[in-house]
Amino acid sequence: MILQNWWYTTLLGTDGVLQPPLRGHVQTDVAVVGAGMAGLSAAMRLMASGRRVTVLERNVCGGSSTGKSAGFLTPDSELELSQLMRRFGTEGARELWAVPVRGIELITGYVRRHDMQCDLVKQDSLFVGNSGSGRRDVQQEFEARRSLGFPQTLYPRGRVAAVLGTMNYTGGVRYPGTYGINALLYAQGIKRVLLANGVRVHESTEVRHIEGHTLHTHLGSVTADQIIVCADKLKPSFTPYARNVFHAQTFLSISEPLEERAVRRLFPEEPMQCWDTDLVYTYWRLTGDRRLLVGGGSALSTFALHAVTTPVGDREGHPALQGEVPLPQGPRVHPVLARPHRHDARPVPHGSPGRAGALGALRARLRRAAVGGVLRGFRRPARAGH
Ligand SMILES: Cc1cc2nc3c(=O)[nH]c(=O)nc-3n(C[C@H](O)[C@H](O)[C@H](O)COP(=O)(O)OP(=O)(O)OC[C@H]3O[C@@H](n4cnc5c(N)ncnc54)[C@H](O)[C@@H]3O)c2cc1C
């Protein structure tokens, strides 16, 4: 059992030399604070426009949420397409959906163009329904996708059983155009591209405060015409939005490489990346080296006010593994990345009336639901009217 961020072990043996911290003063056109998916994407775009770019990263590139993520490259987010349509109308949903689709094209394009080794695997997505209400969610997602003309296949219960080897789910929507990736290796790959093109990248460099156009770190400073902040765990000294970020978290586990027999039991036809219709959803996929990634949580841990850091060491202790995913039996499958990770870079729009109250009410409702053991009956926030 390894209780650490397992992804870091995948950096061993790569030629990624860590970049030294910033020392002294630097003048640049654009400074990017934070080298996760957002900061690195911004740096790539700015580099292409010919600007002098300096990237400052507290950890290593990809060392926070990006490099701890499950690596699902899918336009689906906490809000499904059907929920986007209810909130923003058909055209609004189409536009919003197109943004992550372009993001996926951008990421996969960089991987191919720069021949990055980051375990990019093409896998269809399968959104599966839990219980009767889950079947309705699946049906609504199918209708939403159909109305926008997106490719997909609707699976009744029996067909889901055929592709997932379990009768646990009441239906599913399958669609193409999605991938899995080791996002930490990707971030390190992007770092190498930036360095090769003259971008300054400093790791182990925390920006302590910003004064006008100057950023101050522990050993140096940068003056820039423009500053782009792509940091997580925001500080109020960077932006007033810091006060509007709330904490949520998810557990992620990864198995040892599975034998072919176990893979066939999980995915009798071919591997897919899957998640279910629960509010605190369970998600799983197979990596390129046939490890099973499973993520999820409980209502209590996901919406707790502070990080839940108790290590969960076995299948029974992992909130996402309690019989939901049809794991193969035997000692070869166990969580090796068992600590929960903060998932808190999720700004709530400033001044949105009643939003904090609605979230507080939802949190309280979820706590009651979890205590009462009736979580499956709960719906996603959009359905609950928030
Ligand atoms: C367990 C888990 C699973 C997830 N699974 C998925 C998934 O499958 N698919 C998906 O699309 N999303 C997933 N996510 C969400 C996804 O990881 C994030 O939305 C995304 O990585 C955010 O990227 P970012 O660049 O905004 O933030 P981050 O990756 O957090 O980058 C911010 C960077 O800023 C740096 N930083 C912070 N403060 C400073 C400072 N003062 N000075 C310098 N640097 C600073 C941090 O060290 C960090 O590297 C998951 C998240 C978690 C935690």
The ligand as an ORCA input file, in Angstrom:
! r2SCAN-3c Opt
* xyz 0 1
  C      -8.618     13.969     -7.475
  C      -9.025     14.844     -8.630
  C      -9.516     14.270     -9.787
  C      -9.858     15.081    -10.869
  N     -10.232     14.481    -12.031
  C     -10.464     15.239    -13.129
  C     -10.727     14.633    -14.385
  O     -10.724     13.412    -14.505
  N     -10.963     15.429    -15.460
  C     -10.944     16.799    -15.349
  O     -11.160     17.483    -16.366
  N     -10.697     17.397    -14.174
  C     -10.433     16.654    -13.071
  N     -10.141     17.251    -11.889
  C     -10.145     18.706    -11.851
  C      -8.880     19.233    -12.529
  O      -7.765     18.571    -11.996
  C      -8.772     20.735    -12.289
  O      -9.952     21.381    -12.709
  C      -7.622     21.325    -13.084
  O      -6.449     20.571    -12.936
  C      -7.391     22.740    -12.610
  O      -6.268     23.244    -13.282
  P      -5.680     24.607    -12.819
  O      -4.509     24.916    -13.685
  O      -6.763     25.626    -12.740
  O      -5.268     24.368    -11.295
  P      -3.994     23.547    -10.650
  O      -3.648     22.326    -11.408
  O      -4.325     23.421     -9.216
  O      -2.844     24.581    -10.887
  C      -2.641     25.710    -10.076
  C      -1.145     25.814     -9.843
  O      -0.874     27.032     -9.161
  C       0.206     26.788     -8.285
  N       0.199     27.855     -7.296
  C      -0.736     28.102     -6.352
  N      -0.417     29.197     -5.649
  C       0.754     29.653     -6.171
  C       1.596     30.753     -5.861
  N       1.300     31.598     -4.884
  N       2.722     30.929     -6.592
  C       3.047     30.076     -7.602
  N       2.273     29.007     -7.925
  C       1.145     28.808     -7.222
  C      -0.095     25.403     -7.716
  O       1.053     24.786     -7.161
  C      -0.626     24.694     -8.955
  O       0.369     23.958     -9.645
  C      -9.772     16.485    -10.776
  C      -9.290     17.063     -9.602
  C      -8.901     16.262     -8.549
  C      -8.328     16.919     -7.321
*
